[in-house]
Amino acid sequence: MVFPGRVGNMRNRRLAEILMDAEPIRPVHIGPWTAIGLLIVAFAILEVVLPQLRTAIAPRVSLATPRDIVAVQAVSSIVLVWALFGAAWVLLRLRGQTLQSIGWNVSSSIWGWLLGFVIGVLYAGFVVTGMIRAGAPVLTDWSLFRILVALGIGISAGVCEEGVFRGFVMTQARDGGAHWIAQLLLSAILFGLAHVGWGSLSGHEDMAQMMGTVAATAVLGLLLGAIYLASGRSLIPPLIAHATIDFVIEPWLLLYAITGGHF
């Protein structure tokens, strides 16, 4: 619609600005539930391929201490989440969507920031308190090892896991007609199951550790999903909350899982 006259020119310019800011219409090749299914398949493949690569590389790398093992595991985890994020990005393109569609570059409400702050502080504080009681030097060790592992995992988990499990999964579930509660539960369950491999980090299957990790991670997934919804589906508050939690609790969480509680 074109408006005549001086007022019309102003409206025309405003209409042009809105049209320029809007996302272009892209072809849709797959449905939302197909996209989620393909993401799960991609994760399953990565969970098979990456451990095999790690096993093949391990004999060529000196792993004299638990911290050496943690460093290799951290690199493997970082590669995994970035590969999964890449798969989600490809699936987004097939859905005719962009990263902005799932919450990137989307402004957040103040409630999202407040909830993210509260959950980040409480969750990290709870885990750190338990680790200090178990003997982890969380407050005293500021070695390069601790800083690099914390930054690497924190940034990667914040960007990739929030982009995948909150942004991608919850958006596709919404597009598939799921209620917001179902979106939360699906995101949390998949997030928890994605960490089931932590039960074998010590070198043998530990069912108690596996179930505990899945349950704790699923709870965290619920909380991060709540931040995402409270933020108006902006990824930034849950991303920062997740990254901050990992900055604080790593590498102690990995050390605990690999050594069975020895730091």
PyRosetta script that sets phi, psi and omega in degrees:
from pyrosetta import init, pose_from_sequence

init()
pose = pose_from_sequence("MVFPGRVGNMRNRRLAEILMDAEPIRPVHIGPWTAIGLLIVAFAILEVVLPQLRTAIAPRVSLATPRDIVAVQAVSSIVLVWALFGAAWVLLRLRGQTLQSIGWNVSSSIWGWLLGFVIGVLYAGFVVTGMIRAGAPVLTDWSLFRILVALGIGISAGVCEEGVFRGFVMTQARDGGAHWIAQLLLSAILFGLAHVGWGSLSGHEDMAQMMGTVAATAVLGLLLGAIYLASGRSLIPPLIAHATIDFVIEPWLLLYAITGGHF")
pose.set_psi(1, 131.8)
pose.set_omega(1, -179.9)
pose.set_phi(2, -112.9)
pose.set_psi(2, 130.3)
pose.set_omega(2, -178.6)
pose.set_phi(3, -101.0)
pose.set_psi(3, 131.3)
pose.set_omega(3, 180.0)
pose.set_phi(4, -81.4)
pose.set_psi(4, 164.9)
pose.set_omega(4, 173.1)
pose.set_phi(5, 81.3)
pose.set_psi(5, -177.4)
pose.set_omega(5, -176.6)
pose.set_phi(6, -65.7)
pose.set_psi(6, -47.0)
pose.set_omega(6, 177.2)
pose.set_phi(7, -62.1)
pose.set_psi(7, -37.5)
pose.set_omega(7, 178.7)
pose.set_phi(8, -61.9)
pose.set_psi(8, -38.9)
pose.set_omega(8, 179.2)
pose.set_phi(9, -62.6)
pose.set_psi(9, -39.5)
pose.set_omega(9, 178.1)
pose.set_phi(10, -65.3)
pose.set_psi(10, -41.7)
pose.set_omega(10, 179.1)
pose.set_phi(11, -66.9)
pose.set_psi(11, -37.4)
pose.set_omega(11, 179.0)
pose.set_phi(12, -63.0)
pose.set_psi(12, -42.0)
pose.set_omega(12, 178.7)
pose.set_phi(13, -63.7)
pose.set_psi(13, -42.2)
pose.set_omega(13, 179.6)
pose.set_phi(14, -63.9)
pose.set_psi(14, -41.2)
pose.set_omega(14, 178.4)
pose.set_phi(15, -62.4)
pose.set_psi(15, -39.8)
pose.set_omega(15, 179.0)
pose.set_phi(16, -65.0)
pose.set_psi(16, -39.3)
pose.set_omega(16, 178.9)
pose.set_phi(17, -63.5)
pose.set_psi(17, -42.2)
pose.set_omega(17, 180.0)
pose.set_phi(18, -63.1)
pose.set_psi(18, -43.2)
pose.set_omega(18, -179.3)
pose.set_phi(19, -65.9)
pose.set_psi(19, -35.2)
pose.set_omega(19, 179.4)
pose.set_phi(20, -70.6)
pose.set_psi(20, -33.7)
pose.set_omega(20, -178.8)
pose.set_phi(21, -79.0)
pose.set_psi(21, -22.6)
pose.set_omega(21, -177.1)
pose.set_phi(22, -69.6)
pose.set_psi(22, 148.9)
pose.set_omega(22, 177.8)
pose.set_phi(23, -69.3)
pose.set_psi(23, 136.2)
pose.set_omega(23, 177.9)
pose.set_phi(24, -65.0)
pose.set_psi(24, 149.5)
pose.set_omega(24, 178.4)
pose.set_phi(25, -75.8)
pose.set_psi(25, 125.9)
pose.set_omega(25, -178.8)
pose.set_phi(26, -117.3)
pose.set_psi(26, 152.5)
pose.set_omega(26, 178.9)
pose.set_phi(27, -67.2)
pose.set_psi(27, 143.0)
pose.set_omega(27, 179.3)
pose.set_phi(28, -104.7)
pose.set_psi(28, 121.7)
pose.set_omega(28, -176.1)
pose.set_phi(29, -104.4)
pose.set_psi(29, -24.5)
pose.set_omega(29, -179.6)
pose.set_phi(30, -136.8)
pose.set_psi(30, 159.2)
pose.set_omega(30, 177.6)
pose.set_phi(31, -85.0)
pose.set_psi(31, 169.0)
pose.set_omega(31, -176.2)
pose.set_phi(32, -65.6)
pose.set_psi(32, -39.0)
pose.set_omega(32, -179.7)
pose.set_phi(33, -73.9)
pose.set_psi(33, -31.6)
pose.set_omega(33, 173.5)
pose.set_phi(34, -63.3)
pose.set_psi(34, -40.6)
pose.set_omega(34, 179.4)
pose.set_phi(35, -61.6)
pose.set_psi(35, -43.6)
pose.set_omega(35, 178.5)
pose.set_phi(36, -64.5)
pose.set_psi(36, -41.9)
pose.set_omega(36, 178.6)
pose.set_phi(37, -61.7)
pose.set_psi(37, -42.6)
pose.set_omega(37, 179.0)
pose.set_phi(38, -67.0)
pose.set_psi(38, -33.4)
pose.set_omega(38, 176.8)
pose.set_phi(39, -64.5)
pose.set_psi(39, -42.2)
pose.set_omega(39, 178.3)
pose.set_phi(40, -62.4)
pose.set_psi(40, -41.7)
pose.set_omega(40, 177.7)
pose.set_phi(41, -62.3)
pose.set_psi(41, -42.9)
pose.set_omega(41, 179.2)
pose.set_phi(42, -61.2)
pose.set_psi(42, -41.4)
pose.set_omega(42, 179.2)
pose.set_phi(43, -64.6)
pose.set_psi(43, -42.7)
pose.set_omega(43, 179.7)
pose.set_phi(44, -60.6)
pose.set_psi(44, -40.8)
pose.set_omega(44, 178.7)
pose.set_phi(45, -64.5)
pose.set_psi(45, -44.7)
pose.set_omega(45, 179.3)
pose.set_phi(46, -62.9)
pose.set_psi(46, -36.4)
pose.set_omega(46, 179.8)
pose.set_phi(47, -67.5)
pose.set_psi(47, -22.8)
pose.set_omega(47, 176.7)
pose.set_phi(48, -87.8)
pose.set_psi(48, -43.9)
pose.set_omega(48, -173.5)
pose.set_phi(49, -72.5)
pose.set_psi(49, -47.4)
pose.set_omega(49, -174.0)
pose.set_phi(50, -64.3)
pose.set_psi(50, -43.4)
pose.set_omega(50, 176.3)
pose.set_phi(51, -60.7)
pose.set_psi(51, -35.0)
pose.set_omega(51, 177.4)
pose.set_phi(52, -65.5)
pose.set_psi(52, -40.8)
pose.set_omega(52, 176.7)
pose.set_phi(53, -64.7)
pose.set_psi(53, -40.4)
pose.set_omega(53, 179.5)
pose.set_phi(54, -63.9)
pose.set_psi(54, -40.1)
pose.set_omega(54, 178.6)
pose.set_phi(55, -65.7)
pose.set_psi(55, -37.5)
pose.set_omega(55, 180.0)
pose.set_phi(56, -70.4)
pose.set_psi(56, -33.2)
pose.set_omega(56, -177.2)
pose.set_phi(57, -83.5)
pose.set_psi(57, -30.9)
pose.set_omega(57, -173.6)
pose.set_phi(58, -51.5)
pose.set_psi(58, -44.4)
pose.set_omega(58, -179.4)
pose.set_phi(59, -62.0)
pose.set_psi(59, -21.1)
pose.set_omega(59, -178.4)
pose.set_phi(60, -91.4)
pose.set_psi(60, -3.1)
pose.set_omega(60, -178.3)
pose.set_phi(61, -118.9)
pose.set_psi(61, 136.5)
pose.set_omega(61, 178.9)
pose.set_phi(62, -76.4)
pose.set_psi(62, 116.1)
pose.set_omega(62, 179.7)
pose.set_phi(63, -118.2)
pose.set_psi(63, 74.5)
pose.set_omega(63, -172.6)
pose.set_phi(64, -83.4)
pose.set_psi(64, -27.0)
pose.set_omega(64, -175.2)
pose.set_phi(65, -129.5)
pose.set_psi(65, 163.8)
pose.set_omega(65, 175.3)
pose.set_phi(66, -57.2)
pose.set_psi(66, -32.0)
pose.set_omega(66, 179.6)
pose.set_phi(67, -68.0)
pose.set_psi(67, -32.0)
pose.set_omega(67, 174.9)
pose.set_phi(68, -63.9)
pose.set_psi(68, -42.6)
pose.set_omega(68, 179.2)
pose.set_phi(69, -65.0)
pose.set_psi(69, -40.1)
pose.set_omega(69, 177.9)
pose.set_phi(70, -62.2)
pose.set_psi(70, -41.3)
pose.set_omega(70, -179.8)
pose.set_phi(71, -60.8)
pose.set_psi(71, -44.6)
pose.set_omega(71, 178.8)
pose.set_phi(72, -65.5)
pose.set_psi(72, -42.7)
pose.set_omega(72, 179.6)
pose.set_phi(73, -64.7)
pose.set_psi(73, -37.8)
pose.set_omega(73, 179.0)
pose.set_phi(74, -63.8)
pose.set_psi(74, -45.0)
pose.set_omega(74, 178.4)
pose.set_phi(75, -61.5)
pose.set_psi(75, -42.8)
pose.set_omega(75, 179.1)
pose.set_phi(76, -61.2)
pose.set_psi(76, -43.5)
pose.set_omega(76, 179.9)
pose.set_phi(77, -65.0)
pose.set_psi(77, -39.1)
pose.set_omega(77, 178.9)
pose.set_phi(78, -64.5)
pose.set_psi(78, -43.4)
pose.set_omega(78, 177.2)
pose.set_phi(79, -61.3)
pose.set_psi(79, -42.0)
pose.set_omega(79, -178.8)
pose.set_phi(80, -60.6)
pose.set_psi(80, -49.8)
pose.set_omega(80, -175.1)
pose.set_phi(81, -69.2)
pose.set_psi(81, -34.1)
pose.set_omega(81, 177.6)
pose.set_phi(82, -70.7)
pose.set_psi(82, -36.2)
pose.set_omega(82, 175.8)
pose.set_phi(83, -65.2)
pose.set_psi(83, -40.2)
pose.set_omega(83, 178.6)
pose.set_phi(84, -67.0)
pose.set_psi(84, -39.0)
pose.set_omega(84, 176.7)
pose.set_phi(85, -62.5)
pose.set_psi(85, -40.7)
pose.set_omega(85, 176.8)
pose.set_phi(86, -62.1)
pose.set_psi(86, -40.3)
pose.set_omega(86, 177.7)
pose.set_phi(87, -63.8)
pose.set_psi(87, -40.9)
pose.set_omega(87, 178.3)
pose.set_phi(88, -63.3)
pose.set_psi(88, -38.8)
pose.set_omega(88, 179.1)
pose.set_phi(89, -63.7)
pose.set_psi(89, -42.3)
pose.set_omega(89, 177.6)
pose.set_phi(90, -62.1)
pose.set_psi(90, -43.1)
pose.set_omega(90, 179.7)
pose.set_phi(91, -66.0)
pose.set_psi(91, -34.2)
pose.set_omega(91, 175.0)
pose.set_phi(92, -60.9)
pose.set_psi(92, -43.2)
pose.set_omega(92, 178.9)
pose.set_phi(93, -61.8)
pose.set_psi(93, -40.0)
pose.set_omega(93, 177.8)
pose.set_phi(94, -67.4)
pose.set_psi(94, -23.4)
pose.set_omega(94, 176.7)
pose.set_phi(95, -86.4)
pose.set_psi(95, -1.0)
pose.set_omega(95, -177.6)
pose.set_phi(96, 74.6)
pose.set_psi(96, 25.2)
pose.set_omega(96, -176.3)
pose.set_phi(97, -121.3)
pose.set_psi(97, 171.4)
pose.set_omega(97, 178.5)
pose.set_phi(98, -127.5)
pose.set_psi(98, 177.7)
pose.set_omega(98, 176.9)
pose.set_phi(99, -61.9)
pose.set_psi(99, -31.0)
pose.set_omega(99, 177.4)
pose.set_phi(100, -64.6)
pose.set_psi(100, -28.0)
pose.set_omega(100, 179.7)
pose.set_phi(101, -63.8)
pose.set_psi(101, -24.7)
pose.set_omega(101, -177.5)
pose.set_phi(102, -107.1)
pose.set_psi(102, 4.6)
pose.set_omega(102, 172.7)
pose.set_phi(103, 124.6)
pose.set_psi(103, -1.2)
pose.set_omega(103, 175.6)
pose.set_phi(104, -75.6)
pose.set_psi(104, 139.9)
pose.set_omega(104, 179.0)
pose.set_phi(105, 59.0)
pose.set_psi(105, 34.6)
pose.set_omega(105, 176.4)
pose.set_phi(106, -115.5)
pose.set_psi(106, 126.9)
pose.set_omega(106, -178.4)
pose.set_phi(107, -68.5)
pose.set_psi(107, 147.4)
pose.set_omega(107, -176.7)
pose.set_phi(108, -106.8)
pose.set_psi(108, 152.9)
pose.set_omega(108, 172.5)
pose.set_phi(109, -76.3)
pose.set_psi(109, 161.6)
pose.set_omega(109, 179.7)
pose.set_phi(110, -63.6)
pose.set_psi(110, -28.9)
pose.set_omega(110, -179.3)
pose.set_phi(111, -66.2)
pose.set_psi(111, -34.6)
pose.set_omega(111, 177.0)
pose.set_phi(112, -64.8)
pose.set_psi(112, -42.1)
pose.set_omega(112, 179.1)
pose.set_phi(113, -65.8)
pose.set_psi(113, -42.7)
pose.set_omega(113, -179.4)
pose.set_phi(114, -65.2)
pose.set_psi(114, -45.0)
pose.set_omega(114, 180.0)
pose.set_phi(115, -65.7)
pose.set_psi(115, -39.0)
pose.set_omega(115, 177.7)
pose.set_phi(116, -61.5)
pose.set_psi(116, -41.3)
pose.set_omega(116, 179.6)
pose.set_phi(117, -64.5)
pose.set_psi(117, -47.9)
pose.set_omega(117, -177.7)
pose.set_phi(118, -63.0)
pose.set_psi(118, -48.2)
pose.set_omega(118, -178.0)
pose.set_phi(119, -66.6)
pose.set_psi(119, -40.9)
pose.set_omega(119, 178.8)
pose.set_phi(120, -59.9)
pose.set_psi(120, -46.4)
pose.set_omega(120, -178.8)
pose.set_phi(121, -66.9)
pose.set_psi(121, -47.3)
pose.set_omega(121, -176.1)
pose.set_phi(122, -67.2)
pose.set_psi(122, -44.7)
pose.set_omega(122, -177.2)
pose.set_phi(123, -67.9)
pose.set_psi(123, -47.5)
pose.set_omega(123, 179.1)
pose.set_phi(124, -62.9)
pose.set_psi(124, -40.6)
pose.set_omega(124, 179.5)
pose.set_phi(125, -63.6)
pose.set_psi(125, -39.7)
pose.set_omega(125, 179.3)
pose.set_phi(126, -63.2)
pose.set_psi(126, -47.0)
pose.set_omega(126, -178.4)
pose.set_phi(127, -67.3)
pose.set_psi(127, -44.3)
pose.set_omega(127, -179.0)
pose.set_phi(128, -61.9)
pose.set_psi(128, -40.9)
pose.set_omega(128, 178.7)
pose.set_phi(129, -59.1)
pose.set_psi(129, -43.5)
pose.set_omega(129, 178.0)
pose.set_phi(130, -64.5)
pose.set_psi(130, -38.3)
pose.set_omega(130, -178.8)
pose.set_phi(131, -71.1)
pose.set_psi(131, -37.1)
pose.set_omega(131, 177.6)
pose.set_phi(132, -63.9)
pose.set_psi(132, -40.3)
pose.set_omega(132, 177.7)
pose.set_phi(133, -64.3)
pose.set_psi(133, -29.5)
pose.set_omega(133, 179.5)
pose.set_phi(134, -83.4)
pose.set_psi(134, -4.5)
pose.set_omega(134, 175.9)
pose.set_phi(135, 103.3)
pose.set_psi(135, 9.1)
pose.set_omega(135, 179.6)
pose.set_phi(136, -74.6)
pose.set_psi(136, 133.2)
pose.set_omega(136, -179.2)
pose.set_phi(137, -81.8)
pose.set_psi(137, 55.5)
pose.set_omega(137, -174.7)
pose.set_phi(138, -60.3)
pose.set_psi(138, -38.4)
pose.set_omega(138, -173.9)
pose.set_phi(139, -91.3)
pose.set_psi(139, -9.3)
pose.set_omega(139, -174.3)
pose.set_phi(140, -115.1)
pose.set_psi(140, -25.2)
pose.set_omega(140, -176.9)
pose.set_phi(141, -89.5)
pose.set_psi(141, 108.7)
pose.set_omega(141, 176.3)
pose.set_phi(142, -120.5)
pose.set_psi(142, 39.9)
pose.set_omega(142, -179.8)
pose.set_phi(143, -70.5)
pose.set_psi(143, 164.5)
pose.set_omega(143, 178.0)
pose.set_phi(144, -61.4)
pose.set_psi(144, -35.4)
pose.set_omega(144, 177.2)
pose.set_phi(145, -58.3)
pose.set_psi(145, -50.0)
pose.set_omega(145, -178.4)
pose.set_phi(146, -62.0)
pose.set_psi(146, -44.3)
pose.set_omega(146, -176.3)
pose.set_phi(147, -66.9)
pose.set_psi(147, -45.2)
pose.set_omega(147, -177.3)
pose.set_phi(148, -66.2)
pose.set_psi(148, -43.8)
pose.set_omega(148, 179.6)
pose.set_phi(149, -65.0)
pose.set_psi(149, -43.8)
pose.set_omega(149, -179.4)
pose.set_phi(150, -62.8)
pose.set_psi(150, -44.6)
pose.set_omega(150, -179.7)
pose.set_phi(151, -67.9)
pose.set_psi(151, -44.2)
pose.set_omega(151, -178.1)
pose.set_phi(152, -61.8)
pose.set_psi(152, -48.9)
pose.set_omega(152, -179.7)
pose.set_phi(153, -71.3)
pose.set_psi(153, -41.7)
pose.set_omega(153, -178.1)
pose.set_phi(154, -60.3)
pose.set_psi(154, -49.9)
pose.set_omega(154, -178.8)
pose.set_phi(155, -66.0)
pose.set_psi(155, -44.7)
pose.set_omega(155, -177.3)
pose.set_phi(156, -65.9)
pose.set_psi(156, -44.8)
pose.set_omega(156, 179.9)
pose.set_phi(157, -67.0)
pose.set_psi(157, -41.4)
pose.set_omega(157, -179.9)
pose.set_phi(158, -60.9)
pose.set_psi(158, -50.7)
pose.set_omega(158, -177.5)
pose.set_phi(159, -70.5)
pose.set_psi(159, -53.2)
pose.set_omega(159, -170.2)
pose.set_phi(160, -78.0)
pose.set_psi(160, -48.7)
pose.set_omega(160, -176.5)
pose.set_phi(161, -69.4)
pose.set_psi(161, -35.6)
pose.set_omega(161, 175.9)
pose.set_phi(162, -70.6)
pose.set_psi(162, -39.1)
pose.set_omega(162, 177.0)
pose.set_phi(163, -62.3)
pose.set_psi(163, -36.7)
pose.set_omega(163, -177.3)
pose.set_phi(164, -83.2)
pose.set_psi(164, -58.5)
pose.set_omega(164, -169.1)
pose.set_phi(165, -81.8)
pose.set_psi(165, -30.9)
pose.set_omega(165, 175.1)
pose.set_phi(166, -93.3)
pose.set_psi(166, -60.5)
pose.set_omega(166, -175.5)
pose.set_phi(167, -62.8)
pose.set_psi(167, -58.7)
pose.set_omega(167, -173.7)
pose.set_phi(168, -69.6)
pose.set_psi(168, -55.8)
pose.set_omega(168, -174.6)
pose.set_phi(169, -61.8)
pose.set_psi(169, -47.6)
pose.set_omega(169, -176.5)
pose.set_phi(170, -69.5)
pose.set_psi(170, -33.6)
pose.set_omega(170, 177.3)
pose.set_phi(171, -69.3)
pose.set_psi(171, -43.9)
pose.set_omega(171, 179.7)
pose.set_phi(172, -66.7)
pose.set_psi(172, -38.9)
pose.set_omega(172, 177.4)
pose.set_phi(173, -63.6)
pose.set_psi(173, -40.3)
pose.set_omega(173, 176.0)
pose.set_phi(174, -61.9)
pose.set_psi(174, -45.9)
pose.set_omega(174, 179.9)
pose.set_phi(175, -64.1)
pose.set_psi(175, -25.5)
pose.set_omega(175, 178.2)
pose.set_phi(176, -84.3)
pose.set_psi(176, 1.5)
pose.set_omega(176, 176.2)
pose.set_phi(177, 96.1)
pose.set_psi(177, 7.2)
pose.set_omega(177, -178.0)
pose.set_phi(178, -74.3)
pose.set_psi(178, 142.6)
pose.set_omega(178, 174.6)
pose.set_phi(179, -65.4)
pose.set_psi(179, 156.4)
pose.set_omega(179, -176.0)
pose.set_phi(180, -62.3)
pose.set_psi(180, -29.5)
pose.set_omega(180, 177.2)
pose.set_phi(181, -67.7)
pose.set_psi(181, -41.3)
pose.set_omega(181, 177.5)
pose.set_phi(182, -64.8)
pose.set_psi(182, -36.5)
pose.set_omega(182, 176.8)
pose.set_phi(183, -61.5)
pose.set_psi(183, -44.9)
pose.set_omega(183, 179.1)
pose.set_phi(184, -60.6)
pose.set_psi(184, -48.4)
pose.set_omega(184, -177.1)
pose.set_phi(185, -64.6)
pose.set_psi(185, -43.0)
pose.set_omega(185, 179.5)
pose.set_phi(186, -62.0)
pose.set_psi(186, -45.4)
pose.set_omega(186, 179.2)
pose.set_phi(187, -60.5)
pose.set_psi(187, -44.6)
pose.set_omega(187, -177.9)
pose.set_phi(188, -67.2)
pose.set_psi(188, -42.5)
pose.set_omega(188, -178.9)
pose.set_phi(189, -64.4)
pose.set_psi(189, -46.4)
pose.set_omega(189, 179.4)
pose.set_phi(190, -64.9)
pose.set_psi(190, -37.3)
pose.set_omega(190, 178.5)
pose.set_phi(191, -64.1)
pose.set_psi(191, -42.5)
pose.set_omega(191, 178.2)
pose.set_phi(192, -65.7)
pose.set_psi(192, -46.4)
pose.set_omega(192, -179.1)
pose.set_phi(193, -65.0)
pose.set_psi(193, -28.3)
pose.set_omega(193, 178.9)
pose.set_phi(194, -65.1)
pose.set_psi(194, -17.2)
pose.set_omega(194, -179.3)
pose.set_phi(195, -106.4)
pose.set_psi(195, 15.8)
pose.set_omega(195, -178.1)
pose.set_phi(196, -63.5)
pose.set_psi(196, -26.9)
pose.set_omega(196, -179.5)
pose.set_phi(197, -64.7)
pose.set_psi(197, -14.6)
pose.set_omega(197, 178.5)
pose.set_phi(198, -63.8)
pose.set_psi(198, -20.2)
pose.set_omega(198, -179.5)
pose.set_phi(199, -72.1)
pose.set_psi(199, -10.4)
pose.set_omega(199, -179.9)
pose.set_phi(200, -118.8)
pose.set_psi(200, 11.3)
pose.set_omega(200, -178.3)
pose.set_phi(201, -66.0)
pose.set_psi(201, -25.3)
pose.set_omega(201, -179.0)
pose.set_phi(202, -78.4)
pose.set_psi(202, -3.7)
pose.set_omega(202, 179.1)
pose.set_phi(203, 106.1)
pose.set_psi(203, -9.8)
pose.set_omega(203, 176.1)
pose.set_phi(204, -144.7)
pose.set_psi(204, 158.6)
pose.set_omega(204, -178.1)
pose.set_phi(205, -70.2)
pose.set_psi(205, 119.6)
pose.set_omega(205, 178.0)
pose.set_phi(206, -116.6)
pose.set_psi(206, 98.2)
pose.set_omega(206, -174.8)
pose.set_phi(207, -62.6)
pose.set_psi(207, -38.5)
pose.set_omega(207, -179.7)
pose.set_phi(208, -63.4)
pose.set_psi(208, -45.6)
pose.set_omega(208, 178.8)
pose.set_phi(209, -65.9)
pose.set_psi(209, -38.2)
pose.set_omega(209, 179.9)
pose.set_phi(210, -62.6)
pose.set_psi(210, -50.3)
pose.set_omega(210, -178.4)
pose.set_phi(211, -66.6)
pose.set_psi(211, -38.8)
pose.set_omega(211, 178.3)
pose.set_phi(212, -63.9)
pose.set_psi(212, -41.0)
pose.set_omega(212, 179.2)
pose.set_phi(213, -66.3)
pose.set_psi(213, -45.0)
pose.set_omega(213, 179.6)
pose.set_phi(214, -61.0)
pose.set_psi(214, -44.6)
pose.set_omega(214, -178.5)
pose.set_phi(215, -65.1)
pose.set_psi(215, -47.5)
pose.set_omega(215, -178.6)
pose.set_phi(216, -64.1)
pose.set_psi(216, -39.4)
pose.set_omega(216, -180.0)
pose.set_phi(217, -70.4)
pose.set_psi(217, -36.2)
pose.set_omega(217, 177.5)
pose.set_phi(218, -64.4)
pose.set_psi(218, -40.1)
pose.set_omega(218, 176.7)
pose.set_phi(219, -61.9)
pose.set_psi(219, -44.9)
pose.set_omega(219, 177.0)
pose.set_phi(220, -60.7)
pose.set_psi(220, -39.1)
pose.set_omega(220, 177.8)
pose.set_phi(221, -61.5)
pose.set_psi(221, -40.1)
pose.set_omega(221, 176.3)
pose.set_phi(222, -61.3)
pose.set_psi(222, -44.3)
pose.set_omega(222, -178.6)
pose.set_phi(223, -65.6)
pose.set_psi(223, -42.9)
pose.set_omega(223, 179.1)
pose.set_phi(224, -67.8)
pose.set_psi(224, -34.7)
pose.set_omega(224, 175.3)
pose.set_phi(225, -65.0)
pose.set_psi(225, -37.6)
pose.set_omega(225, 176.9)
pose.set_phi(226, -63.8)
pose.set_psi(226, -39.3)
pose.set_omega(226, 176.4)
pose.set_phi(227, -62.4)
pose.set_psi(227, -43.0)
pose.set_omega(227, -179.9)
pose.set_phi(228, -58.9)
pose.set_psi(228, -44.8)
pose.set_omega(228, 179.9)
pose.set_phi(229, -70.1)
pose.set_psi(229, -41.8)
pose.set_omega(229, 179.5)
pose.set_phi(230, -64.3)
pose.set_psi(230, -24.3)
pose.set_omega(230, -179.2)
pose.set_phi(231, -83.4)
pose.set_psi(231, 0.6)
pose.set_omega(231, -174.6)
pose.set_phi(232, 74.8)
pose.set_psi(232, 32.5)
pose.set_omega(232, -179.0)
pose.set_phi(233, 64.0)
pose.set_psi(233, 33.3)
pose.set_omega(233, 168.7)
pose.set_phi(234, -90.6)
pose.set_psi(234, 136.4)
pose.set_omega(234, -177.4)
pose.set_phi(235, -83.0)
pose.set_psi(235, -15.7)
pose.set_omega(235, -171.4)
pose.set_phi(236, -64.8)
pose.set_psi(236, -49.4)
pose.set_omega(236, 179.3)
pose.set_phi(237, -60.4)
pose.set_psi(237, -48.0)
pose.set_omega(237, 177.1)
pose.set_phi(238, -65.2)
pose.set_psi(238, -32.6)
pose.set_omega(238, 177.6)
pose.set_phi(239, -61.8)
pose.set_psi(239, -48.4)
pose.set_omega(239, -178.1)
pose.set_phi(240, -67.1)
pose.set_psi(240, -40.2)
pose.set_omega(240, 178.3)
pose.set_phi(241, -61.8)
pose.set_psi(241, -46.1)
pose.set_omega(241, -179.3)
pose.set_phi(242, -64.2)
pose.set_psi(242, -47.3)
pose.set_omega(242, -179.7)
pose.set_phi(243, -61.3)
pose.set_psi(243, -41.9)
pose.set_omega(243, -179.3)
pose.set_phi(244, -63.3)
pose.set_psi(244, -42.3)
pose.set_omega(244, 177.9)
pose.set_phi(245, -58.8)
pose.set_psi(245, -46.5)
pose.set_omega(245, -179.3)
pose.set_phi(246, -69.7)
pose.set_psi(246, -33.6)
pose.set_omega(246, 175.1)
pose.set_phi(247, -55.8)
pose.set_psi(247, -39.6)
pose.set_omega(247, -173.8)
pose.set_phi(248, -80.7)
pose.set_psi(248, -42.1)
pose.set_omega(248, -169.9)
pose.set_phi(249, -93.7)
pose.set_psi(249, -11.9)
pose.set_omega(249, 177.3)
pose.set_phi(250, -97.9)
pose.set_psi(250, 148.4)
pose.set_omega(250, 8.0)
pose.set_phi(251, -89.8)
pose.set_psi(251, 9.7)
pose.set_omega(251, -172.3)
pose.set_phi(252, -63.7)
pose.set_psi(252, -34.3)
pose.set_omega(252, 179.6)
pose.set_phi(253, -64.8)
pose.set_psi(253, -42.5)
pose.set_omega(253, 177.3)
pose.set_phi(254, -66.4)
pose.set_psi(254, -42.7)
pose.set_omega(254, 178.5)
pose.set_phi(255, -60.9)
pose.set_psi(255, -41.3)
pose.set_omega(255, 179.7)
pose.set_phi(256, -62.5)
pose.set_psi(256, -44.3)
pose.set_omega(256, -177.7)
pose.set_phi(257, -68.3)
pose.set_psi(257, -38.3)
pose.set_omega(257, -175.5)
pose.set_phi(258, -78.1)
pose.set_psi(258, -37.4)
pose.set_omega(258, -176.1)
pose.set_phi(259, -97.3)
pose.set_psi(259, -6.6)
pose.set_omega(259, -178.5)
pose.set_phi(260, 76.5)
pose.set_psi(260, 26.9)
pose.set_omega(260, 175.3)
pose.set_phi(261, 111.6)
pose.set_psi(261, 5.9)
pose.set_omega(261, 179.4)
pose.set_phi(262, -105.2)
pose.set_psi(262, 135.9)
pose.set_omega(262, -177.5)
pose.set_phi(263, -113.4)
pose.dump_pdb("model.pdb")
